[in-house]
């Protein structure tokens, strides 16, 4: 089991994202996966909003602060007990950033195929391939052993980065146990000339050896800023087989409004989940929802609403409806109290039954330093005296608290939360496409292409829909592409190499 490096945030996020009451045995695992995916998605979208608020408050000085440690404590009637602690080390000017939306640091990393709309964890759209919130070279997570009354190393995470601070290799080694098996614990990534993630190799730790598990490819729109499709193949019995894919839809402002998830059943692709998002006029997220195909009907499994305080960029209100077989069985509400410095000094979380009676409640209080980073968070539970009207009182003794530790460093112009500008790829390959316009067939001439070079080809219509895709080995100077059956009009022809680099992006016309 992976180490939680922030008890307080983990507990309060249960109220916001992961509450579950009375889940049916038949759907519990599926709903849990969807809830996890949805939480990842919302964290990424909210993270971008939180980053915007950080940037708006940016200091003129080049001296900044980054997280070096977190320690969690549990409070009992007789003592305060250390639960776990973590240590982060950095190189260059890589940093950490506190997410005011989720009220947390997140050192997780995940791009496996089941995580939607942003490639999972904290990578990819909409935050342009950012690393986890804590962009450390190494993380050591320690747990407290009550029998020996000492700390022991429970988890070791190692990350490597490219010059743009994109994660190229991430390994979660746990205790480096050569007898254990851990799934989805290493990711080796490649990036295209625009800085977008192009491919990701997912690997499992199998008794001291890294085994290949999945290979994922990402495909982007004409502006090279929005992913429009990604697909995952899994490695089984010595061969690669299709596993799953996502198709993404955006509004006119470039914000994702829908994600369609498909599984391959060995014969055809079957759509099993649809994610929906809506936005306020200022493009901040307003609602999200997920529907799931049970085989006989589509049912709602997630529905959330987000609200904002005037002048505050991050969400200060979240209402999360909890469903079982499409029936609302509870809902959670989280609100934030904002200090005079525009920082969230208290997070309140409550869970209600459908009749609005209170089921549970808690709050977390935060203290910040002069850099706007938290130095202490304290969790309090709520004792309910009248659930129908929500009466009760908070315990005067806290349930637990977290200390945060920092170091100062000299900031670089490169910052892993601002992303990099999209610039044309440096490609000297000469590619000729003819005839253009065409009635049925395109010829694509690449005399400089290496023999057998893997090439991925897509045709995208004016609505941004992929109407044709194929992968092939380039075995001759000129290949042909049939456009028969396509409606007359303008299309974009996209060619990418095996690394996901775009080698051609041309407009073609079907007459």
Secondary structure, 3 states (H helix, E strand, C coil): CCCCCCHHHHHHHHHHCCCCCCCCCCCHHHHHHHHHHHHHHHHHHHHHHHHHHHHHCCCCCCEEEEEEEEEEEEECCCCEEEEEEEEEECCCCCCECCECCCCECCCCCCCCCCCCCCCCCCCCCCCCCCCCCECCCEEEEEEEECCCCEEEEEEEEEEEECCCCCEEEEEECCCCCCCCEEEEEEEEEEECCCCCEEEEEEEEEECCEEEEEEEEEEEECCCCCCEEEEEEEEEECCEEEEEEEEEEEECCCCCEEEEEEEEECCCCEEEEEEEEEEECCCCCEEEEEEEEECCCCEEEEEEEEEEECCCCCCEEEEEEEEEECCEEEEEEEEEEEECCCCCEEEEEEEEECCCCCEEEEEEEEEEECCCCCEEEEEEEEEEEEECCCCEEEECCCCCEEEEEEEEEEECCCCCCCCCCCCCCCCCCCCCEEECCCECCEEEEECCCCCCCEEEEEEEEECCCCEEEEEEEEECCCEEEEECCCCCCEEEEEEEEECCCCEEEEEEEEEC
